[in-house]
Amino acid sequence: MIAELSERTALNITENYKNWTSFLQTAAQNYKYSFAEQVLIHAQKPDATACAPIETWNKLGRWVNKGTKGIALINDSREKLALRYVFDISDTSSRLGDPVYIWKMCAPPRTSMKRRSPMRK
């Protein structure tokens, strides 16, 4: 079922530039995951901004909200395929009230520059 979801999503994101752009936004936020995992994250939670296993969130002083469904990923690191689950930061709450800083790429500032030819005075 998850493998089928992955295949359907991979076909869907390549149908047009809007789907591809939407996928790239999810993938950019979850850059530490493989392409196959990014496809599954996008399929199950397109607005995901920072995914991690429950153990990672617990180490960061956060808990996964009750009733939250995990994002299923295929764990192919074993001889037998299995599922593992990650959770988006939006599905967690903080014990300490401390924010988790999420990596973000900002566009460089644009400045107006007058180009001047070295021959002109």
ZARO-42530 format. One record per residue: residue number from 0; y, x, z of N, C-alpha, C in turn. Coordinates in nm, 4 decimals. Atoms other than C-alpha are relative to their C-alpha. Example, Ala and Ser with C-alpha at 12.3 -4.5 7.8 and 13.67 -1.06 7.14 Angstrom:
BEGIN
(node 0,(-0.1190,0.0890,0.0000),(-0.4500,1.2300,0.7800),(0.1200,0.0900,0.0000))
(node 1,(-0.1190,-0.0820,-0.0060),(-0.1060,1.3670,0.7140),(0.1090,-0.0770,0.0730))
# end
This chain:
BEGIN
(node 0,(-0.1192,0.0820,0.0000),(0.0000,0.0000,0.0000),(0.1260,0.0866,0.0000))
(node 1,(-0.1171,-0.0883,-0.0040),(0.2481,0.2778,0.0885),(0.0089,0.0813,-0.1288))
(node 2,(0.0011,-0.0751,0.1259),(0.1409,0.4780,-0.2182),(0.0536,-0.0871,-0.1140))
(node 3,(-0.0507,0.0928,0.1016),(0.2082,0.1705,-0.4344),(0.1501,-0.0194,0.0148))
(node 4,(-0.1427,0.0135,-0.0251),(0.5481,0.1262,-0.2711),(0.0749,0.1216,-0.0529))
(node 5,(-0.0613,-0.1236,0.0475),(0.6289,0.4868,-0.3500),(0.0095,0.0020,-0.1523))
(node 6,(0.0011,0.0029,0.1470),(0.5293,0.4480,-0.7152),(0.1001,-0.0995,-0.0552))
(node 7,(-0.0946,0.1035,0.0459),(0.7254,0.1239,-0.7592),(0.1438,0.0455,0.0192))
(node 8,(-0.1361,-0.0445,-0.0284),(1.0329,0.2760,-0.5967),(0.0409,0.1128,-0.0931))
(node 9,(-0.0301,-0.1112,0.0915),(1.0125,0.5928,-0.8068),(0.0358,-0.0533,-0.1384))
(node 10,(-0.0331,0.0604,0.1297),(1.0100,0.3778,-1.1212),(0.1345,-0.0711,0.0064))
(node 11,(-0.1237,0.0759,-0.0155),(1.2925,0.1597,-0.9897),(0.1238,0.0901,0.0043))
(node 12,(-0.1198,-0.0845,-0.0139),(1.5280,0.4445,-0.9003),(0.0355,0.0714,-0.1296))
(node 13,(-0.0298,-0.0660,0.1274),(1.4995,0.5888,-1.2505),(0.0340,-0.0996,-0.1106))
(node 14,(-0.0317,0.1014,0.1005),(1.5753,0.2603,-1.4283),(0.1436,0.0097,-0.0499))
(node 15,(-0.1402,-0.0081,0.0412),(1.9520,0.3073,-1.4296),(0.0771,0.0898,0.0972))
(node 16,(-0.0773,-0.0947,-0.0813),(2.2284,0.5250,-1.2878),(0.0386,-0.0577,0.1358))
(node 17,(-0.0358,0.0588,-0.1299),(2.3201,0.2770,-1.0100),(-0.1149,0.0178,0.1000))
(node 18,(0.1161,-0.0193,-0.0876),(1.9680,0.2870,-0.8669),(-0.0159,0.1472,0.0368))
(node 19,(0.0143,-0.1442,-0.0239),(1.9576,0.6652,-0.9053),(0.1072,0.0480,0.0982))
(node 20,(-0.1091,-0.0383,-0.0902),(2.2964,0.7066,-0.7347),(-0.0266,-0.0493,0.1413))
(node 21,(0.0328,0.0543,-0.1319),(2.1869,0.4815,-0.4498),(-0.1085,0.0845,0.0668))
(node 22,(0.1048,-0.0864,-0.0548),(1.8713,0.6897,-0.4052),(0.0574,0.1343,0.0430))
(node 23,(-0.0567,-0.1316,-0.0320),(2.0711,1.0143,-0.4121),(0.0815,-0.0039,0.1297))
(node 24,(-0.0746,0.0124,-0.1256),(2.2935,0.8873,-0.1298),(-0.0949,0.0035,0.1190))
(node 25,(0.0996,-0.0032,-0.1074),(1.9877,0.8248,0.0878),(-0.0610,0.1384,0.0121))
(node 26,(0.0641,-0.1318,0.0004),(1.8259,1.1532,-0.0146),(0.0923,0.1072,0.0558))
(node 27,(-0.0951,-0.1005,-0.0492),(2.1398,1.3545,0.0589),(0.0122,-0.0041,0.1518))
(node 28,(-0.0089,0.0135,-0.1451),(2.1506,1.2200,0.4129),(-0.1268,0.0494,0.0689))
(node 29,(0.1302,-0.0374,-0.0568),(1.7823,1.3024,0.4670),(-0.0565,0.1184,-0.0777))
(node 30,(0.0304,-0.1135,0.0877),(1.7755,1.6384,0.2914),(-0.1177,0.0859,0.0453))
(node 31,(0.1108,-0.0829,-0.0478),(1.5033,1.7957,0.5075),(-0.1371,-0.0564,-0.0378))
(node 32,(0.1255,0.0623,0.0386),(1.2388,1.5616,0.3730),(-0.0304,0.0302,-0.1468))
(node 33,(0.0416,-0.0244,0.1383),(1.0383,1.6129,0.0543),(0.0465,-0.1160,-0.0880))
(node 34,(-0.0391,0.1049,0.0937),(1.1188,1.4133,-0.2578),(-0.0833,-0.1261,0.0232))
(node 35,(0.0886,0.1157,-0.0210),(0.8153,1.1871,-0.1998),(0.0387,-0.0747,0.1279))
(node 36,(-0.0405,0.0637,-0.1253),(0.9292,1.1224,0.1585),(0.1361,-0.0668,-0.0146))
(node 37,(-0.1310,0.0604,0.0238),(1.2867,1.0568,0.0448),(-0.0141,-0.1316,-0.0763))
(node 38,(0.0250,0.1233,0.0748),(1.1550,0.7973,-0.2008),(-0.0472,-0.1096,0.0954))
(node 39,(0.0499,0.1003,-0.0955),(0.9668,0.6208,0.0803),(0.1074,-0.0418,0.0995))
(node 40,(-0.1099,0.0360,-0.0901),(1.2674,0.6369,0.3138),(0.0935,-0.0967,-0.0710))
(node 41,(-0.0903,0.0870,0.0768),(1.4861,0.4846,0.0422),(-0.0621,-0.1385,-0.0226))
(node 42,(0.0680,0.1273,0.0257),(1.2250,0.2151,-0.0313),(0.0041,-0.0909,0.1221))
(node 43,(0.0114,0.0799,-0.1218),(1.2071,0.1024,0.3311),(0.1314,-0.0187,0.0742))
(node 44,(-0.1296,0.0107,-0.0681),(1.5611,0.1674,0.4547),(0.1044,0.0759,-0.0829))
(node 45,(-0.0917,-0.0689,0.0907),(1.8091,0.2503,0.1757),(0.1283,0.0508,0.0656))
(node 46,(-0.1231,-0.0431,-0.0670),(2.0980,0.2846,0.4213),(-0.0264,0.1022,0.1103))
(node 47,(0.0337,-0.0996,-0.1026),(1.9189,0.5458,0.6362),(0.0913,0.1218,-0.0118))
(node 48,(-0.0913,-0.1149,0.0003),(2.1501,0.8283,0.7396),(-0.0566,0.1221,0.0700))
(node 49,(0.0602,-0.1137,-0.0701),(1.9411,1.0454,0.9728),(-0.1337,-0.0462,0.0568))
(node 50,(0.1340,0.0409,-0.0432),(1.5657,1.0022,1.0118),(-0.0688,0.1126,0.0748))
(node 51,(0.0765,-0.0973,-0.0776),(1.3417,1.1737,1.2636),(-0.1137,-0.0733,0.0706))
(node 52,(0.1081,0.0609,-0.0782),(1.0160,1.1143,1.4490),(0.0505,-0.0387,0.1393))
(node 53,(-0.0398,0.0478,-0.1325),(1.0361,0.9372,1.7851),(0.0133,0.1147,0.0999))
(node 54,(-0.0053,-0.1138,-0.0930),(0.9682,1.2670,1.9667),(0.1332,0.0750,-0.0113))
(node 55,(-0.1293,-0.0683,0.0199),(1.2805,1.4219,1.8150),(0.1126,-0.0801,0.0620))
(node 56,(-0.1054,0.0832,-0.0601),(1.4976,1.1277,1.9155),(-0.0056,0.0077,0.1524))
(node 57,(0.0133,-0.0104,-0.1456),(1.3588,1.1461,2.2698),(0.0562,0.1324,0.0517))
(node 58,(-0.0533,-0.1312,-0.0404),(1.4435,1.5179,2.2912),(0.1528,0.0020,-0.0055))
(node 59,(-0.1464,0.0078,0.0135),(1.7991,1.4306,2.1844),(0.0612,-0.1013,0.0966))
(node 60,(-0.0509,0.0954,-0.0982),(1.8298,1.1814,2.4706),(0.0191,-0.1390,-0.0559))
(node 61,(-0.0108,0.1318,0.0609),(1.7829,0.8747,2.2497),(-0.1366,-0.0680,0.0044))
(node 62,(0.1257,0.0726,0.0088),(1.5205,0.6035,2.2407),(0.0066,-0.0938,-0.1194))
(node 63,(0.0094,0.0932,0.1119),(1.4027,0.3836,1.9565),(0.0068,-0.1406,0.0570))
(node 64,(-0.0202,0.1368,-0.0479),(1.5160,0.0259,2.0045),(-0.1280,-0.0821,-0.0100))
(node 65,(0.1183,0.0859,-0.0066),(1.2490,-0.2267,2.0998),(-0.0070,-0.0880,-0.1250))
(node 66,(0.0215,0.0853,0.1166),(1.1019,-0.4095,1.8019),(0.0314,0.0662,-0.1328))
(node 67,(-0.0324,-0.0707,0.1236),(1.2129,-0.1489,1.5488),(-0.1268,0.0405,-0.0731))
(node 68,(0.1138,-0.0446,0.0809),(0.9701,-0.0882,1.2650),(0.0314,0.1394,-0.0528))
(node 69,(-0.0177,-0.1349,0.0505),(0.9224,0.2743,1.1733),(-0.0056,0.0053,-0.1518))
(node 70,(0.0066,-0.0251,0.1432),(0.9632,0.4110,0.8236),(-0.1280,0.0799,-0.0239))
(node 71,(0.1306,-0.0629,0.0215),(0.6124,0.4958,0.7059),(0.0093,0.1079,-0.1076))
(node 72,(0.0091,-0.1113,0.0945),(0.5607,0.8323,0.5376),(-0.1464,0.0420,-0.0079))
(node 73,(0.1377,-0.0456,0.0169),(0.2381,0.9727,0.3993),(-0.0106,0.1423,0.0528))
(node 74,(0.0236,-0.1328,-0.0581),(0.1153,1.2658,0.6073),(-0.1191,0.0609,-0.0744))
(node 75,(0.1065,-0.0618,0.0785),(-0.0793,1.4828,0.3651),(-0.0319,0.1412,0.0477))
(node 76,(0.0244,-0.1335,-0.0534),(-0.0969,1.7886,0.5889),(-0.1418,0.0143,0.0556))
(node 77,(0.1370,-0.0013,-0.0501),(-0.4471,1.6961,0.7028),(-0.0963,-0.0196,-0.1168))
(node 78,(0.1007,0.0232,0.1027),(-0.7724,1.6710,0.5100),(0.0004,-0.1460,-0.0433))
(node 79,(-0.0021,0.1426,0.0282),(-0.7531,1.2942,0.5355),(0.1451,-0.0490,0.0049))
(node 80,(-0.1360,0.0537,0.0013),(-0.4334,1.1136,0.4386),(0.0198,-0.0962,0.1158))
(node 81,(-0.0337,0.0886,-0.1111),(-0.2618,0.9331,0.7235),(0.1477,-0.0349,-0.0112))
(node 82,(-0.1417,0.0358,-0.0042),(0.0700,0.7680,0.7952),(0.0638,0.0623,0.1230))
(node 83,(-0.0818,-0.0391,-0.1141),(0.3404,0.9056,1.0177),(0.1294,-0.0786,-0.0128))
(node 84,(-0.1177,0.0864,-0.0006),(0.6561,0.7246,1.1163),(0.1237,0.0761,0.0460))
(node 85,(-0.1300,-0.0522,-0.0421),(1.0208,0.8220,1.1376),(0.0918,-0.1194,0.0212))
(node 86,(-0.0949,0.1065,-0.0314),(1.3163,0.6201,1.2613),(0.1405,0.0475,-0.0322))
(node 87,(-0.1381,-0.0341,0.0302),(1.6768,0.6117,1.1466),(0.0825,-0.0047,0.1282))
(node 88,(-0.0870,-0.0040,-0.1181),(1.9520,0.6886,1.3957),(0.0562,-0.1382,0.0327))
(node 89,(-0.0527,0.1349,-0.0252),(2.0801,0.3312,1.3529),(-0.0981,-0.0860,0.0798))
(node 90,(0.1017,0.0720,-0.0766),(1.7561,0.2170,1.5162),(-0.0243,0.0625,0.1367))
(node 91,(0.0131,-0.0655,-0.1297),(1.8115,0.4289,1.8278),(0.1214,-0.0299,0.0865))
(node 92,(-0.1103,0.0128,-0.0961),(2.0276,0.4079,2.1383),(0.0007,0.1243,0.0863))
(node 93,(-0.0151,-0.1214,-0.0792),(2.1587,0.6824,2.3629),(-0.0164,-0.0285,0.1481))
(node 94,(0.0129,0.0097,-0.1451),(2.0581,0.7321,2.7227),(0.1260,0.0513,0.0687))
(node 95,(-0.1126,-0.0674,-0.0642),(2.3511,0.9563,2.7993),(0.1353,-0.0386,-0.0578))
(node 96,(-0.1259,0.0367,0.0640),(2.6117,0.8085,2.5695),(0.0566,0.1098,-0.0871))
(node 97,(-0.0469,-0.1099,0.0838),(2.6419,1.1401,2.3869),(-0.0274,-0.0310,-0.1462))
(node 98,(0.0234,0.0249,0.1420),(2.6896,1.1085,2.0133),(-0.0889,0.1095,-0.0599))
(node 99,(0.0754,-0.0983,0.0769),(2.4535,1.2817,1.7730),(0.0840,0.0282,-0.1230))
(node 100,(-0.0824,-0.0368,0.1144),(2.6531,1.4697,1.5157),(-0.0883,0.0146,-0.1231))
(node 101,(0.0778,0.0023,0.1230),(2.5186,1.4041,1.1707),(0.0697,0.0875,-0.1029))
(node 102,(-0.0531,-0.0859,0.1041),(2.5606,1.6608,0.8995),(0.0654,-0.0838,-0.1074))
(node 103,(-0.0738,0.0748,0.0998),(2.8148,1.5474,0.6471),(0.0752,0.0979,-0.0887))
(node 104,(-0.0732,-0.0848,0.0924),(2.9536,1.7121,0.3383),(0.1268,-0.0722,-0.0397))
(node 105,(-0.1284,0.0584,0.0360),(3.3188,1.6490,0.2835),(0.0530,0.0684,-0.1250))
(node 106,(-0.0599,-0.0572,0.1203),(3.5003,1.6984,-0.0408),(0.1090,0.0985,0.0414))
(node 107,(-0.1059,-0.0945,-0.0336),(3.7276,2.0017,-0.0385),(0.1368,-0.0637,-0.0242))
(node 108,(-0.1331,0.0583,0.0201),(4.0960,1.9199,-0.0050),(0.0542,0.0371,-0.1374))
(node 109,(-0.0600,-0.0248,0.1314),(4.2765,1.8888,-0.3334),(0.1471,0.0316,0.0205))
(node 110,(-0.1404,-0.0381,-0.0098),(4.6038,2.0665,-0.3592),(0.0570,0.0141,-0.1399))
(node 111,(-0.0675,-0.0129,0.1275),(4.8517,2.0665,-0.6358),(0.0392,0.1462,-0.0184))
(node 112,(-0.0355,-0.1385,0.0290),(4.8873,2.4047,-0.7934),(0.0668,0.0053,-0.1358))
(node 113,(-0.0643,-0.0209,0.1281),(5.1289,2.5004,-1.0610),(-0.0507,0.1317,-0.0534))
(node 114,(0.0481,-0.1229,0.0609),(4.9758,2.7473,-1.2926),(0.1146,0.0648,-0.0742))
(node 115,(-0.1087,-0.0714,0.0639),(5.2057,3.0080,-1.4108),(-0.0587,0.1164,-0.0768))
(node 116,(0.0499,-0.1070,0.0837),(5.1339,3.2406,-1.6935),(0.0631,0.1310,0.0478))
(node 117,(-0.0570,-0.1282,-0.0419),(5.1745,3.6070,-1.5973),(0.1057,0.0512,-0.0974))
(node 118,(-0.0976,-0.0446,0.0998),(5.3787,3.6484,-1.9168),(0.1334,-0.0705,0.0170))
(node 119,(-0.1253,0.0764,-0.0182),(5.6362,3.3873,-1.8172),(0.0707,0.0468,0.1266))
(node 120,(-0.0801,-0.0310,-0.1170),(5.9137,3.4489,-1.5767),(0.0840,-0.1171,0.0390))
# end
